[in-house]
Amino acid sequence: MKDKSIRILFAVLVAMMSLSVTVRAQHTYSNDSLVILTDSLASDVNGFNGPVPLKITIVKGIIENIEALPNQETPRFFNVVEDDLLPVWFGMTVKEALQLNVDVITGATYSSEAVIESVTRGLRYAQTVQPDVDETDGNSSTMMICIIGIIAVILIVAGIFIIKARAKAKS
């Protein structure tokens, strides 16, 4: 019975921690900034040579920066995408950016399409974690992460007490 309780407690703990890690891996908050990483949001979106993960920074509801993370795209083609395509969204709200019809860069079509899809997924994700991304400061998602952490700690402590109480009752 003790082994079963430990296994259940461990499974619950792993599930809680992986949920918390998933949330943190996709976005972070710092002051008025929301930073979104698209590596897991668009892992199935490929350029010419594979995934094109991005880091999207939104400050006070405005897209401040979109940075390409390490990828396998051919540098001479992808540099054009970085220079000419990524800045297209700078200065826009998430809503404006999602409504924008962006053209691909000639000569870097696959990379451009991957970047456009990754940006779109990242911005849609921004709306889910911060529905009023143009008006909020992100405290609600930060609060949710804290609550998940507190619940995990409570479950661990409760599990330890239960295991100790059962062991004591058997002896």
Order of alpha helices (4+ residues) and beta strands (2+ residues): alpha-beta-beta-beta-beta-alpha-alpha-alpha-alpha
